[in-house]
Amino acid sequence: MKYDFDKLIVRRGTDSYKWDSAVSDDVLPMWVADMDFTTAPAVIDALKRRVEHGVFGYTRVPDSYYTSVTNWFERRHNWRISNEWIIYTSGVVPAISAVIKALTKPGDKILVQTPVYNCFFSSIRNNGCVMVSSPLVYENNTYHIDFEDLENKASDPDVKLMLLCNPHNPACRVWTEAELHRIGDICIKHSVMVVSDEIHCELVFGDNKYIPFASISDEFLSHSVTCVSPSKAFNIAGLQIANIVCSDAAMRAKIDRAINDNEVCDVNPFGVIATQAAYRDGEEWLSQLLDYIWNNYLYMKDFCSKYLPQFPVAVLEGTYLAWMDCRVLNMPAEKLEEDLIQKVKLWLNAGTMYGAEGEGFLRWNLACPRARLEEGLKRFQKYVNL
């Protein structure tokens, strides 16, 4: 392997949200979704060249930025995006919040599939809207959609948007074309706009295939807004860059207005440079990263099978986040999270962060050197054996 993902990089003391939020230096953080790997060398080199210039004033986003985004999605995902469809902003969460602001009014209902990314909840709440959940069904260590319930919820005339997570965090699902078709058909039938968070789109494993929701048909394209970013795949979340893709000019104008109203219309030069470098020259690094994370998942599965058979791990189709079923402990997930930190210095995410349906589950971050994953699993095993 050309790139060294086994290297243990010291992140504590760098004001890392993941590492420096711990109560003590002996806590092993495997919670928040950023990676413990350096980003692609091509990104680092491009940033170094920009830093050497020494002037960091207000930046404009050049045509080459849009070209790098459109070329990447056409080459890797067979999705042809026009430059004018793209609105840049500082992150996928600000993007989602602005889209909600643009396309709803306070009191409108927004449909989600729980357990789901927790910032969906705050984005809905902060815009004065009401969340409606169509829970995913957990069976045989994976999730599937209850389409009857989804249509029942979507048929409520007060439901104006559906927030889709594709691939889904924390359920580890990469929705198939057939599943996306059914979601889209239901939403179009009931005049529900689909807002698809596709930030994990590059993190897909095995025979699974990421399909951009908007790429399925012109009708799906015109009835959806897509939010993407290189931040998860290339570990550059701190550079604060994301893109909203919307083909409808009138809807795009509303979103652009909301982006400006929310004051997230400016981005920094490093995010612009990093995105272009990642999409232009980072593909080989990304391929090797995916192999490494997949092998981390296989290691975790094997470890749990041997030493923690009562704690099954959900099938990993996408994301670098493992979803562990801890219901055998019969302990509230938040209490379990606290107990792990106090007793074995292991920090994981309580499943209830992602909705009530996450009760009894924990979310692990697999995007770390194997030695850290091994240590985390040993600490969890120690806790179980206390």
C-alpha positions in Angstrom: 0.0 0.0 0.0 1.4 3.4 -1.1 -0.1 5.4 1.8 0.5 4.7 5.5 -2.8 4.5 7.3 -1.2 2.7 10.3 0.7 5.7 11.4 -0.4 6.9 14.8 -0.7 10.7 14.6 -0.9 12.7 17.8 -4.0 14.9 17.6 -4.4 15.8 21.2 -3.1 19.3 21.8 -4.2 20.6 18.4 -7.6 21.8 19.6 -9.2 18.8 17.9 -12.9 18.7 18.8 -12.6 14.9 18.8 -9.5 14.5 20.9 -9.3 17.7 23.1 -12.9 17.5 24.3 -12.2 14.5 26.5 -12.2 14.9 30.2 -8.7 13.4 30.5 -5.8 12.5 28.3 -6.3 8.8 28.7 -9.7 8.7 27.0 -9.7 7.1 23.6 -12.2 9.0 21.4 -13.9 6.9 18.8 -17.0 9.0 18.5 -17.3 12.1 16.2 -17.1 11.4 12.5 -13.7 12.6 11.5 -10.7 10.5 10.6 -7.4 10.0 12.4 -5.6 9.9 9.1 -3.8 12.8 7.3 -5.6 13.8 4.1 -4.4 12.9 0.6 -0.9 14.2 -0.1 -2.2 16.0 -3.1 -4.4 18.1 -0.9 -1.6 18.8 1.6 0.7 19.9 -1.2 -1.9 22.2 -2.7 -2.5 23.8 0.7 1.2 24.3 1.3 1.6 26.1 -2.0 -1.3 28.4 -1.0 0.0 29.0 2.5 3.4 30.0 1.0 1.7 32.9 -0.8 1.1 34.4 2.7 -2.0 36.5 1.9 -5.3 35.2 3.0 -7.9 37.8 2.2 -11.4 37.3 0.9 -11.6 34.6 -1.7 -13.6 34.2 -4.9 -14.5 30.8 -6.1 -13.0 30.2 -9.6 -14.5 28.4 -12.6 -12.0 25.6 -12.0 -13.7 24.9 -8.7 -17.0 24.1 -10.3 -15.2 22.1 -13.0 -13.5 19.9 -10.5 -16.8 19.1 -8.8 -18.7 18.4 -12.0 -15.9 16.3 -13.5 -15.6 14.2 -10.3 -19.3 13.3 -10.1 -19.5 12.6 -13.8 -16.4 10.4 -13.8 -17.1 8.5 -10.5 -20.8 8.5 -10.3 -22.1 9.0 -13.8 -24.0 12.2 -12.7 -23.7 15.1 -15.0 -24.1 18.4 -13.1 -24.1 21.8 -14.7 -21.9 24.4 -13.1 -24.8 26.8 -12.6 -26.6 24.2 -10.4 -24.0 24.5 -7.7 -24.2 26.8 -4.7 -21.1 26.6 -2.4 -21.4 27.1 1.3 -19.5 26.4 4.5 -20.8 22.9 5.3 -23.5 20.3 4.7 -25.3 21.2 8.0 -25.5 25.0 7.0 -26.6 23.8 3.6 -29.5 21.7 4.9 -30.6 24.4 7.3 -30.6 27.0 4.5 -32.5 24.7 2.2 -35.2 24.1 4.9 -35.4 27.9 5.4 -35.8 28.4 1.6 -38.4 25.7 0.9 -40.6 25.7 4.0 -42.3 28.0 6.5 -42.4 27.6 10.3 -44.9 24.9 11.3 -44.3 22.8 8.2 -43.5 19.1 8.7 -40.3 17.4 7.6 -39.9 13.7 7.2 -36.8 11.8 8.3 -35.9 8.1 8.7 -34.6 7.4 12.2 -32.1 6.6 13.5 -30.5 9.3 11.5 -27.8 12.0 11.6 -28.5 14.1 14.7 -28.1 17.5 13.0 -31.2 16.8 11.0 -33.1 17.3 14.2 -31.5 20.7 15.0 -31.9 22.0 11.5 -35.6 21.2 11.5 -36.1 22.7 15.0 -34.0 25.8 14.3 -36.2 26.6 11.3 -39.4 26.3 13.3 -40.5 23.1 11.6 -41.8 19.8 12.9 -40.1 16.5 12.6 -42.0 13.5 11.4 -40.2 10.1 11.6 -40.7 7.0 9.5 -38.4 4.7 11.5 -36.2 2.2 9.7 -36.7 -1.4 10.5 -33.7 -3.3 12.0 -33.6 -7.0 11.1 -30.7 -9.4 10.6 -28.1 -6.8 11.5 -29.2 -4.3 8.9 -31.9 -1.8 8.2 -34.7 -1.6 5.6 -37.4 0.9 4.9 -41.0 0.4 5.9 -42.5 1.9 2.7 -46.1 1.6 3.8 -45.2 3.8 6.8 -43.2 6.1 4.7 -46.1 6.7 2.3 -48.5 7.1 5.2 -46.3 9.8 6.7 -45.6 11.5 3.3 -49.3 11.7 2.5 -49.8 14.2 5.3 -50.3 17.5 3.4 -48.3 19.4 6.0 -45.2 17.3 5.2 -43.3 19.5 2.7 -39.8 18.0 2.7 -38.0 14.7 3.3 -34.5 14.7 4.5 -32.8 11.7 2.9 -29.4 10.4 4.2 -27.7 8.6 1.3 -25.6 6.7 2.3 -27.3 6.6 5.7 -25.6 7.6 8.9 -25.7 5.7 11.3 -27.5 2.7 9.7 -24.6 2.0 7.4 -26.9 1.5 4.4 -26.2 2.5 0.8 -29.7 2.8 -0.6 -30.2 0.7 -3.8 -31.6 2.2 -7.0 -34.9 0.3 -6.4 -35.2 1.8 -2.9 -34.4 5.3 -4.1 -37.0 4.9 -6.8 -39.7 4.0 -4.3 -38.7 6.9 -2.1 -38.8 9.3 -5.0 -42.1 8.0 -6.4 -43.8 8.4 -3.0 -42.4 11.9 -2.5 -43.4 13.1 -5.9 -46.8 11.6 -5.6 -47.4 13.5 -2.4 -45.6 16.8 -3.5 -42.8 16.2 -0.9 -39.4 17.7 -1.9 -36.4 15.4 -1.3 -33.3 17.0 0.3 -30.6 14.5 0.1 -27.5 14.6 2.4 -24.9 12.7 0.4 -21.8 13.7 2.3 -20.8 10.0 2.8 -21.1 9.3 -0.9 -17.5 8.2 -1.5 -17.4 5.9 1.5 -19.0 2.8 0.0 -17.8 -0.8 0.2 -18.1 -4.2 -1.5 -20.6 -4.5 -4.3 -22.7 -1.6 -3.0 -23.0 1.4 -5.3 -23.7 4.9 -4.4 -26.4 6.4 -6.7 -27.1 10.1 -6.4 -30.8 10.5 -5.9 -31.0 13.3 -8.4 -29.3 11.2 -11.1 -32.1 8.7 -11.4 -34.3 10.7 -13.7 -35.0 14.3 -14.8 -38.2 14.1 -12.6 -36.1 13.2 -9.5 -33.6 15.9 -10.4 -36.3 18.6 -10.5 -37.9 17.4 -7.3 -34.7 17.3 -5.2 -31.8 19.2 -3.7 -28.5 17.5 -3.1 -25.9 18.4 -0.5 -22.4 17.1 -1.0 -18.9 17.8 0.3 -15.4 16.2 0.1 -15.0 16.7 3.9 -15.8 13.2 5.0 -14.0 11.3 2.3 -10.8 13.4 2.5 -10.9 14.4 6.2 -11.1 18.1 5.6 -14.2 19.1 7.6 -12.3 21.8 9.3 -11.8 23.6 6.0 -15.5 24.2 5.9 -16.7 23.7 2.3 -19.7 22.0 0.8 -22.0 22.3 -2.3 -25.7 22.4 -2.8 -26.8 21.0 -6.2 -30.2 22.3 -7.4 -31.3 22.3 -11.1 -34.4 24.3 -10.7 -33.6 28.0 -11.2 -36.4 29.4 -9.1 -35.8 27.0 -6.2 -32.1 27.7 -6.5 -32.7 31.5 -6.1 -34.6 30.9 -2.9 -31.8 28.7 -1.5 -29.2 31.3 -2.5 -31.3 33.9 -0.7 -31.4 31.7 2.4 -27.7 31.1 2.3 -27.2 34.8 2.4 -29.8 35.4 5.1 -28.0 32.8 7.2 -24.6 34.4 6.5 -23.0 31.2 5.2 -22.4 32.5 1.7 -18.6 32.9 2.1 -16.0 30.2 2.1 -12.3 30.3 2.9 -9.5 29.9 0.4 -8.3 26.6 1.8 -11.6 24.8 1.3 -11.7 25.9 -2.3 -8.1 24.8 -2.9 -8.5 21.5 -1.1 -11.7 20.5 -2.9 -10.0 21.0 -6.3 -6.9 19.1 -5.3 -9.0 16.2 -3.8 -11.2 15.8 -6.8 -8.4 16.3 -9.3 -5.6 14.2 -7.7 -7.0 12.3 -4.7 -8.6 9.3 -6.2 -5.8 6.8 -5.7 -5.5 7.8 -2.1 -9.2 7.5 -1.6 -9.2 4.0 -3.1 -6.6 2.8 -0.6 -8.4 4.5 2.3 -11.5 2.6 1.5 -9.6 -0.7 1.5 -8.1 0.1 4.9 -11.4 1.1 6.4 -13.1 -2.0 5.0 -10.4 -4.2 6.6 -10.9 -2.4 9.9 -14.5 -3.3 9.7 -13.6 -7.0 9.0 -11.2 -6.9 12.0 -14.0 -5.5 14.2 -16.5 -8.2 13.0 -14.0 -10.9 13.6 -13.1 -9.6 17.1 -16.7 -9.3 18.1 -17.5 -12.8 16.7 -14.7 -14.3 18.8 -14.9 -12.2 22.0 -18.1 -10.3 22.0 -20.6 -12.5 20.2 -23.5 -10.9 22.1 -22.7 -7.5 20.5 -23.4 -7.8 16.8 -22.3 -5.1 14.4 -24.5 -3.9 11.6 -23.6 -4.8 8.0 -21.4 -2.0 6.7 -22.4 -0.9 3.3 -21.3 2.7 3.5 -19.8 5.4 5.8 -16.9 4.6 8.2 -19.2 4.3 11.2 -19.9 0.9 12.8 -23.3 0.4 14.5 -23.1 -2.0 17.5 -26.1 -3.6 19.0 -25.7 -3.4 22.8 -29.2 -4.2 23.9 -28.1 -7.3 25.7 -26.8 -5.0 28.5 -30.3 -3.6 29.0 -28.8 -0.2 29.8 -29.8 3.2 28.4 -27.4 4.1 25.6 -26.5 7.5 27.2 -25.7 5.8 30.5 -23.6 3.2 28.6 -21.7 6.0 26.9 -20.9 7.7 30.2 -20.0 4.4 31.9 -17.5 3.5 29.1 -15.8 6.8 29.5 -15.6 6.6 33.3 -14.6 2.9 33.7 -12.5 2.1 30.6 -11.8 5.5 29.1 -13.5 4.7 25.8 -15.7 7.4 24.2 -18.4 6.2 21.7 -21.6 7.7 20.6 -24.9 6.7 22.3 -27.4 5.5 19.7 -30.1 7.8 21.1 -28.2 10.8 19.7 -29.8 9.7 16.4 -33.3 9.3 17.7 -35.2 7.1 20.0 -34.8 4.1 17.6 -31.1 4.1 18.5 -31.7 3.1 22.1 -29.4 0.2 23.0 -26.9 0.9 20.2 -23.5 2.5 20.1 -21.7 4.1 17.1 -18.0 3.5 16.5 -15.7 5.4 14.3 -13.6 3.0 12.1 -11.5 5.7 10.4 -8.4 5.2 12.6 -5.2 3.2 12.6 -5.7 -0.5 13.3 -3.9 -0.2 16.6 -6.4 2.3 17.9 -9.3 0.2 16.8 -7.7 -2.8 18.5 -7.3 -0.8 21.7 -10.9 0.4 21.6 -12.2 -3.1 21.2 -10.1 -4.4 24.1 -11.3 -1.6 26.3 -14.9 -2.5 25.4 -14.2 -6.1 26.1 -12.7 -5.2 29.5 -15.8 -3.2 30.3 -18.1 -6.1 29.4 -16.0 -8.4 31.7 -16.0 -6.0 34.7 
